[in-house]
């Protein structure tokens, strides 16, 4: 007599969400059909997760490069403004602050 997939995965307790319950049942079904099926599914999930992390790192690198570019543009704009209006203390102060801040310090999300 073969036990049902739901009872063998321990999902009849009502604790797991529907999504995790479906995933556990699918994993148990794949494991029952093929001894290496569960391992294959787990490795596929790990591979997809690794790909997601690499994508996130690429996005972070792009954001940092964009921020550095914007910082340089801001400095150039302030330098031009100070050259045009050397008597303006506010512009000189803004330029000094912009040149002192390290790259990425103005964005708290990174």
DRENDO-1510 file (C-alpha; in Angstrom, 1 decimal, always signed):
<recs>
REC; n; res; u; v; w
REC; 1; UNK; +0.0; +0.0; +0.0 .
REC; 2; UNK; +1.4; +3.4; -1.0 .
REC; 3; UNK; +0.8; +6.4; +1.2 .
REC; 4; UNK; -0.6; +9.5; -0.3 .
REC; 5; UNK; +1.8; +12.3; -1.2 .
REC; 6; UNK; +0.1; +14.7; +1.1 .
REC; 7; UNK; +0.6; +12.5; +4.1 .
REC; 8; UNK; +4.2; +11.6; +3.3 .
REC; 9; UNK; +5.1; +15.2; +3.1 .
REC; 10; UNK; +3.5; +16.1; +6.3 .
REC; 11; UNK; +1.2; +18.7; +4.8 .
REC; 12; UNK; -2.0; +17.6; +6.4 .
REC; 13; UNK; -1.2; +19.8; +9.4 .
REC; 14; UNK; -2.5; +23.0; +7.8 .
REC; 15; UNK; +0.6; +24.9; +8.7 .
REC; 16; UNK; +2.2; +25.4; +5.3 .
REC; 17; UNK; +0.9; +28.0; +2.9 .
REC; 18; UNK; -0.7; +26.9; -0.3 .
REC; 19; UNK; +2.3; +27.7; -2.4 .
REC; 20; UNK; +4.8; +25.7; -0.2 .
REC; 21; UNK; +2.2; +22.9; +0.0 .
REC; 22; UNK; +2.1; +22.7; -3.8 .
REC; 23; UNK; +5.8; +22.8; -4.0 .
REC; 24; UNK; +6.3; +20.0; -1.5 .
REC; 25; UNK; +3.7; +17.9; -3.2 .
REC; 26; UNK; +5.4; +18.5; -6.6 .
REC; 27; UNK; +8.8; +17.7; -5.1 .
REC; 28; UNK; +7.5; +14.5; -3.5 .
REC; 29; UNK; +5.9; +13.5; -6.8 .
REC; 30; UNK; +9.1; +14.1; -8.7 .
REC; 31; UNK; +11.0; +12.2; -6.1 .
REC; 32; UNK; +8.6; +9.2; -6.3 .
REC; 33; UNK; +8.9; +9.1; -10.2 .
REC; 34; UNK; +12.7; +9.3; -10.3 .
REC; 35; UNK; +15.2; +8.8; -7.5 .
REC; 36; UNK; +17.3; +11.8; -8.7 .
REC; 37; UNK; +14.2; +14.0; -9.6 .
REC; 38; UNK; +14.1; +15.8; -6.2 .
REC; 39; UNK; +17.8; +16.5; -6.4 .
REC; 40; UNK; +17.5; +17.8; -9.9 .
REC; 41; UNK; +14.6; +20.1; -8.9 .
REC; 42; UNK; +16.6; +21.4; -5.9 .
REC; 43; UNK; +19.7; +22.1; -8.0 .
REC; 44; UNK; +17.6; +23.9; -10.6 .
REC; 45; UNK; +16.1; +26.1; -7.9 .
REC; 46; UNK; +19.6; +26.9; -6.6 .
REC; 47; UNK; +20.8; +27.7; -10.1 .
REC; 48; UNK; +17.9; +30.1; -10.6 .
REC; 49; UNK; +18.6; +31.7; -7.2 .
REC; 50; UNK; +22.3; +32.2; -8.1 .
REC; 51; UNK; +21.4; +33.8; -11.4 .
REC; 52; UNK; +19.1; +36.2; -9.5 .
REC; 53; UNK; +21.9; +37.2; -7.1 .
REC; 54; UNK; +24.3; +37.8; -10.1 .
REC; 55; UNK; +21.6; +40.0; -11.7 .
REC; 56; UNK; +21.2; +42.0; -8.5 .
REC; 57; UNK; +25.0; +42.6; -8.3 .
REC; 58; UNK; +25.0; +43.8; -11.9 .
REC; 59; UNK; +22.1; +46.2; -11.1 .
REC; 60; UNK; +23.9; +47.5; -8.1 .
REC; 61; UNK; +27.1; +48.1; -10.2 .
REC; 62; UNK; +25.1; +50.0; -12.8 .
REC; 63; UNK; +23.4; +52.1; -10.1 .
REC; 64; UNK; +26.8; +53.0; -8.5 .
REC; 65; UNK; +28.2; +53.9; -11.9 .
REC; 66; UNK; +25.2; +56.1; -12.6 .
REC; 67; UNK; +25.5; +57.8; -9.2 .
REC; 68; UNK; +29.2; +58.5; -9.8 .
REC; 69; UNK; +28.4; +60.0; -13.2 .
REC; 70; UNK; +25.6; +62.2; -11.7 .
REC; 71; UNK; +28.1; +63.3; -8.9 .
REC; 72; UNK; +30.6; +64.4; -11.5 .
REC; 73; UNK; +27.9; +66.3; -13.5 .
REC; 74; UNK; +26.8; +68.1; -10.4 .
REC; 75; UNK; +30.4; +69.0; -9.6 .
REC; 76; UNK; +31.0; +70.3; -13.1 .
REC; 77; UNK; +27.8; +72.3; -13.0 .
REC; 78; UNK; +28.7; +73.9; -9.6 .
REC; 79; UNK; +32.3; +74.6; -10.9 .
REC; 80; UNK; +30.9; +76.5; -13.9 .
REC; 81; UNK; +28.5; +78.4; -11.6 .
REC; 82; UNK; +31.3; +79.4; -9.2 .
REC; 83; UNK; +33.4; +80.5; -12.2 .
REC; 84; UNK; +30.6; +82.6; -13.4 .
REC; 85; UNK; +29.6; +84.0; -10.0 .
REC; 86; UNK; +32.8; +83.8; -7.8 .
REC; 87; UNK; +31.3; +86.2; -5.2 .
REC; 88; UNK; +28.4; +83.8; -4.4 .
REC; 89; UNK; +29.3; +82.1; -1.1 .
REC; 90; UNK; +26.4; +79.6; -1.3 .
REC; 91; UNK; +27.6; +78.2; -4.6 .
REC; 92; UNK; +31.1; +77.8; -3.2 .
REC; 93; UNK; +29.8; +76.1; -0.2 .
REC; 94; UNK; +27.7; +73.7; -2.3 .
REC; 95; UNK; +30.8; +72.9; -4.5 .
REC; 96; UNK; +32.9; +72.3; -1.4 .
REC; 97; UNK; +30.3; +69.9; +0.0 .
REC; 98; UNK; +29.9; +68.1; -3.3 .
REC; 99; UNK; +33.6; +67.6; -3.7 .
REC; 100; UNK; +34.0; +66.2; -0.2 .
REC; 101; UNK; +31.2; +63.6; -0.3 .
REC; 102; UNK; +32.4; +60.1; -1.3 .
REC; 103; UNK; +30.7; +58.4; -4.2 .
REC; 104; UNK; +27.4; +56.8; -3.3 .
REC; 105; UNK; +27.0; +58.6; +0.0 .
REC; 106; UNK; +23.9; +60.5; -1.1 .
REC; 107; UNK; +21.9; +57.4; -1.8 .
REC; 108; UNK; +20.8; +55.4; +1.3 .
REC; 109; UNK; +19.6; +52.4; -0.7 .
REC; 110; UNK; +23.1; +51.1; -1.5 .
</recs>
